[in-house]
Amino acid sequence: MKKIAIVGCGAYMDSGYGCSGEWRCLKAAALGEGNIEEPSSVVAFMKCECPGRSLVANTGLAFKMSEIKPDKIYLSTCMVNAKPDCPYVTVEERAAMLENKTGVKVIMGTHDYH
Protein backbone atom coordinates (compact mmCIF):
# COMPACT_ATOMS: atom_id res chain seq x y z
CA MET A 1 0.00 0.00 0.00
CA LYS A 2 1.30 3.44 -0.93
CA LYS A 3 2.08 5.91 1.86
CA ILE A 4 0.92 9.47 1.27
CA ALA A 5 0.95 12.82 3.04
CA ILE A 6 -1.79 15.40 2.53
CA VAL A 7 -1.47 19.17 3.01
CA GLY A 8 -4.71 21.10 3.47
CA CYS A 9 -5.44 24.81 3.50
CA GLY A 10 -5.85 25.68 7.18
CA ALA A 11 -8.02 28.72 6.45
CA TYR A 12 -10.46 26.64 4.40
CA MET A 13 -10.49 23.73 6.82
CA ASP A 14 -10.94 25.87 9.92
CA SER A 15 -13.54 28.19 8.41
CA GLY A 16 -15.59 25.68 6.42
CA TYR A 17 -15.18 27.44 3.06
CA GLY A 18 -16.35 24.49 1.02
CA CYS A 19 -14.21 22.09 3.06
CA SER A 20 -15.67 20.65 6.20
CA GLY A 21 -12.30 19.26 7.16
CA GLU A 22 -10.23 16.40 5.98
CA TRP A 23 -12.89 13.71 5.56
CA ARG A 24 -13.09 14.07 1.77
CA CYS A 25 -9.32 13.73 1.39
CA LEU A 26 -9.29 10.75 3.74
CA LYS A 27 -12.15 9.11 1.82
CA ALA A 28 -10.30 9.57 -1.49
CA ALA A 29 -7.16 8.04 0.05
CA ALA A 30 -9.02 5.08 1.52
CA LEU A 31 -10.85 4.31 -1.73
CA GLY A 32 -8.16 5.35 -4.20
CA GLU A 33 -10.39 7.94 -5.86
CA GLY A 34 -9.78 11.30 -7.51
CA ASN A 35 -6.09 12.03 -7.97
CA ILE A 36 -5.15 9.30 -5.50
CA GLU A 37 -4.73 6.42 -7.90
CA GLU A 38 -5.01 3.51 -5.45
CA PRO A 39 -6.10 2.95 -1.85
CA SER A 40 -3.35 4.54 0.23
CA SER A 41 -2.25 4.90 3.83
CA VAL A 42 -2.22 8.52 5.03
CA VAL A 43 0.94 8.81 7.12
CA ALA A 44 0.74 12.58 7.60
CA PHE A 45 -1.98 15.22 7.35
CA MET A 46 -0.80 18.80 7.75
CA LYS A 47 -2.46 22.17 7.56
CA CYS A 48 -0.82 25.10 5.84
CA GLU A 49 -1.36 27.99 8.25
CA CYS A 50 -1.26 31.55 6.90
CA PRO A 51 1.14 32.86 5.78
CA GLY A 52 2.56 29.36 5.24
CA ARG A 53 6.06 30.22 6.35
CA SER A 54 6.53 27.13 8.50
CA LEU A 55 4.89 24.47 6.29
CA VAL A 56 7.97 23.35 4.36
CA ALA A 57 10.23 23.14 7.42
CA ASN A 58 7.55 21.44 9.52
CA THR A 59 6.86 18.90 6.76
CA GLY A 60 10.52 17.95 6.53
CA LEU A 61 10.75 17.68 10.31
CA ALA A 62 7.58 15.56 10.52
CA PHE A 63 8.96 13.06 8.02
CA LYS A 64 12.29 12.94 9.84
CA MET A 65 10.77 12.50 13.30
CA SER A 66 8.17 9.93 12.25
CA GLU A 67 10.78 8.03 10.23
CA ILE A 68 8.10 7.51 7.58
CA LYS A 69 8.72 9.08 4.20
CA PRO A 70 5.61 9.07 2.03
CA ASP A 71 5.64 8.01 -1.59
CA LYS A 72 3.77 11.19 -2.58
CA ILE A 73 2.54 14.44 -1.06
CA TYR A 74 -0.89 15.67 -2.11
CA LEU A 75 -1.95 19.29 -1.89
CA SER A 76 -5.62 19.05 -0.96
CA THR A 77 -8.34 20.01 -3.38
CA CYS A 78 -9.32 22.91 -1.09
CA MET A 79 -5.77 24.26 -1.31
CA VAL A 80 -5.41 23.80 -5.06
CA ASN A 81 -8.83 25.27 -5.92
CA ALA A 82 -8.98 27.98 -3.23
CA LYS A 83 -10.88 31.10 -4.25
CA PRO A 84 -9.68 33.64 -3.49
CA ASP A 85 -6.21 32.27 -4.09
CA CYS A 86 -3.58 32.27 -1.36
CA PRO A 87 -2.21 35.82 -1.19
CA TYR A 88 1.24 34.63 -0.10
CA VAL A 89 2.36 32.04 -2.66
CA THR A 90 0.93 30.11 -5.59
CA VAL A 91 0.17 26.41 -5.18
CA GLU A 92 2.77 25.69 -7.85
CA GLU A 93 5.41 27.53 -5.82
CA ARG A 94 4.31 25.72 -2.65
CA ALA A 95 4.55 22.36 -4.44
CA ALA A 96 8.03 23.17 -5.73
CA MET A 97 9.20 24.19 -2.25
CA LEU A 98 7.89 20.95 -0.74
CA GLU A 99 9.46 18.81 -3.47
CA ASN A 100 12.80 20.59 -3.10
CA LYS A 101 12.82 20.15 0.69
CA THR A 102 11.59 16.56 0.90
CA GLY A 103 12.48 14.97 -2.44
CA VAL A 104 8.90 13.65 -2.60
CA LYS A 105 6.67 14.19 -5.66
CA VAL A 106 3.81 16.63 -4.99
CA ILE A 107 0.42 16.06 -6.65
CA MET A 108 -2.13 18.85 -7.09
CA GLY A 109 -5.50 17.96 -5.57
CA THR A 110 -6.87 14.93 -3.83
CA HIS A 111 -10.49 14.39 -4.90
CA ASP A 112 -13.25 15.61 -7.19
CA TYR A 113 -16.16 15.32 -4.78
CA HIS A 114 -18.64 18.18 -4.75
C-alpha positions as CSV (number, residue, x, y, z in Angstrom):
1,M,0.0,0.0,0.0
2,K,1.3,3.4,-0.9
3,K,2.1,5.9,1.9
4,I,0.9,9.5,1.3
5,A,0.9,12.8,3.0
6,I,-1.8,15.4,2.5
7,V,-1.5,19.2,3.0
8,G,-4.7,21.1,3.5
9,C,-5.4,24.8,3.5
10,G,-5.8,25.7,7.2
11,A,-8.0,28.7,6.5
12,Y,-10.5,26.6,4.4
13,M,-10.5,23.7,6.8
14,D,-10.9,25.9,9.9
15,S,-13.5,28.2,8.4
16,G,-15.6,25.7,6.4
17,Y,-15.2,27.4,3.1
18,G,-16.3,24.5,1.0
19,C,-14.2,22.1,3.1
20,S,-15.7,20.6,6.2
21,G,-12.3,19.3,7.2
22,E,-10.2,16.4,6.0
23,W,-12.9,13.7,5.6
24,R,-13.1,14.1,1.8
25,C,-9.3,13.7,1.4
26,L,-9.3,10.7,3.7
27,K,-12.1,9.1,1.8
28,A,-10.3,9.6,-1.5
29,A,-7.2,8.0,0.0
30,A,-9.0,5.1,1.5
31,L,-10.9,4.3,-1.7
32,G,-8.2,5.4,-4.2
33,E,-10.4,7.9,-5.9
34,G,-9.8,11.3,-7.5
35,N,-6.1,12.0,-8.0
36,I,-5.2,9.3,-5.5
37,E,-4.7,6.4,-7.9
38,E,-5.0,3.5,-5.5
39,P,-6.1,3.0,-1.9
40,S,-3.3,4.5,0.2
41,S,-2.3,4.9,3.8
42,V,-2.2,8.5,5.0
43,V,0.9,8.8,7.1
44,A,0.7,12.6,7.6
45,F,-2.0,15.2,7.4
46,M,-0.8,18.8,7.8
47,K,-2.5,22.2,7.6
48,C,-0.8,25.1,5.8
49,E,-1.4,28.0,8.3
50,C,-1.3,31.6,6.9
51,P,1.1,32.9,5.8
52,G,2.6,29.4,5.2
53,R,6.1,30.2,6.3
54,S,6.5,27.1,8.5
55,L,4.9,24.5,6.3
56,V,8.0,23.3,4.4
57,A,10.2,23.1,7.4
58,N,7.6,21.4,9.5
59,T,6.9,18.9,6.8
60,G,10.5,18.0,6.5
61,L,10.8,17.7,10.3
62,A,7.6,15.6,10.5
63,F,9.0,13.1,8.0
64,K,12.3,12.9,9.8
65,M,10.8,12.5,13.3
66,S,8.2,9.9,12.3
67,E,10.8,8.0,10.2
68,I,8.1,7.5,7.6
69,K,8.7,9.1,4.2
70,P,5.6,9.1,2.0
71,D,5.6,8.0,-1.6
72,K,3.8,11.2,-2.6
73,I,2.5,14.4,-1.1
74,Y,-0.9,15.7,-2.1
75,L,-2.0,19.3,-1.9
76,S,-5.6,19.0,-1.0
77,T,-8.3,20.0,-3.4
78,C,-9.3,22.9,-1.1
79,M,-5.8,24.3,-1.3
80,V,-5.4,23.8,-5.1
81,N,-8.8,25.3,-5.9
82,A,-9.0,28.0,-3.2
83,K,-10.9,31.1,-4.3
84,P,-9.7,33.6,-3.5
85,D,-6.2,32.3,-4.1
86,C,-3.6,32.3,-1.4
87,P,-2.2,35.8,-1.2
88,Y,1.2,34.6,-0.1
89,V,2.4,32.0,-2.7
90,T,0.9,30.1,-5.6
91,V,0.2,26.4,-5.2
92,E,2.8,25.7,-7.9
93,E,5.4,27.5,-5.8
94,R,4.3,25.7,-2.7
95,A,4.5,22.4,-4.4
96,A,8.0,23.2,-5.7
97,M,9.2,24.2,-2.3
98,L,7.9,21.0,-0.7
99,E,9.5,18.8,-3.5
100,N,12.8,20.6,-3.1
101,K,12.8,20.2,0.7
102,T,11.6,16.6,0.9
103,G,12.5,15.0,-2.4
104,V,8.9,13.7,-2.6
105,K,6.7,14.2,-5.7
106,V,3.8,16.6,-5.0
107,I,0.4,16.1,-6.6
108,M,-2.1,18.8,-7.1
109,G,-5.5,18.0,-5.6
110,T,-6.9,14.9,-3.8
111,H,-10.5,14.4,-4.9
112,D,-13.3,15.6,-7.2
113,Y,-16.2,15.3,-4.8
114,H,-18.6,18.2,-4.8
